[in-house]
Amino acid sequence: MARTASAVPAGELLPAAPGSADHTGSAALGLPERVWLFGLGAASSLPLMNFTVTGFSFVCVAVAFAYFLPSSRRRNSVPLLLAALGSCAYLASAWVNETSFMAPNVFAFASFGLYFCGITVLARDIQRIATVLIGIAFGSTVFFVLIGTFLTSTGSVGDLWKYGIAPAATVAVLYLAAMCRVRWQGIVVILTVLAAMSLILNFRSHALVCLAVALLLVLSKLFDGTLSIVTRLVTLAAFGLGFSWLLSYAARDGLLGESLRDKVLMQSSGSVPMLLAGRTEPPLSITAILHRPWLGWGDANNISHQVYLQAQDIAMNLGFARSFPFAYAWKLPDGTISLHSILLVSWAEAGILAALLPLWLLWACYRLIFVADAAGPWTPLLMFLGMQATWDILFSPWSYNLPAVFAVIACSCISLRTPGRHRMTRQHAARGNR
């Protein structure tokens, strides 16, 4: 006998009727609609303005107005408001600093807002949002394979994987696993294989993300989802430290290839922590923020030479050798400055208001990582999406289709059918294991 709504604890979902819905409580997605949503997302393969405007932008322009019409869809105006604030902050900073209004980063938040409205209208639940996401992943793959950037156009499979298609490929695999209802043990194996592939191809952060998601899945199933958020965070932190130590040890002995061995030896030659050795830009970005915290510099390339030199002094005080090639690490081959962090570059370029959306997205990622158990078979995909985006927001620059992926994260966070619980009940966890 089906339980009544009053018998369901707060935040818990009724199990789906066979053939009618998944654990997200959404209506079954037929093949024609699935193909349609995939095709709309795949329009993102057409680049029109750097990483911000693609063919998918026109799809969202066509439907975005419907976002503001009355409807029963779950909505949250906070990310849209923060996107508007970030866009205004960039325009104000560009005007004050007399930098270009046409720089790619100026349009990033506006593009996010457009994608957020469009995806909200197109996809009303997790499985439909995930289908749009797989289309975006396909579009990103087409772009990097056929066009690419100076980093992915070297002809190296490792560069194409590391700087282009690895996250998209992982999304595709996890989407297919959800479609086929692969058990959690199989997904753990899949993530471990992907991590091993990334280690071989010198993509350590992606390997760490995959293994962290696999660890969270194991913890969730072995302990029936009853571990507290603090326990899981501490476990993840301990795993990250252990992973870094083991990776450094294995790489030094050449067990993971000469390329990774040389890179680890170079990064560990000083007395700075491994993370800062791998991401050397924080001294520059933080110094730039401290000098202009409210309106920023307009463009990272506008950071003064005096601040640049002061950041070098700070870096050397932190343990960087005086011979460290700061110009090579902090600048791209075309001479432009790369702060290598979406959060920090937004703050440094456009001030504190531009940092609010990345901070909100970090909270959304937290929900996908730790509160996505109600998503049923889509849980591993959402966990990976949240974990990878957390890394990107903190330690990566903007890349192709990333505003659209962030919009997917925002829509997924809002669509989760839990009010923010950090653990499943034993009964709910047991039902998810059947």
Secondary structure, 3 states (H helix, E strand, C coil): CCCCHHHCCCCCCCCCCCCCECCCCCECCCHHHHHHHHHHHHHHHCEEECCCEEHHHHHHHHHHHHHHCCCCCCCCCHHHHHHHHHHHHHHHHHHHHCCCCCCHHHHHHHHHHHHHHHHHHHCCCHHHHHHHHHHHHHHHHHHHHHCCCCCCCCCCHHHHHHHHHHHHHHHHHHHHHHHCCCCHHHHHHHHHHHHHHHHHCCCHHHHHHHHHHHHHHHHHHHCCCCCCHHHHHHHHHHHHHHHHHHHHHHHHCCCCCHHHHHHHHHHCCCCCCHHHHHCCCHHHHHHHHHHCCCCCCCCHHHCCHHHHHHHHHHHHHCCCCCCCCHHHHHECCCCCECCCCHHHHHHHHHCHHHHHHHHHHHHHHHHHHHCCHHHHHHHHHHHHHHHHHHHHHHHCCCCCCHHHHHHHHHHHHHHCCCCCCCCCCHHHHHHHCC
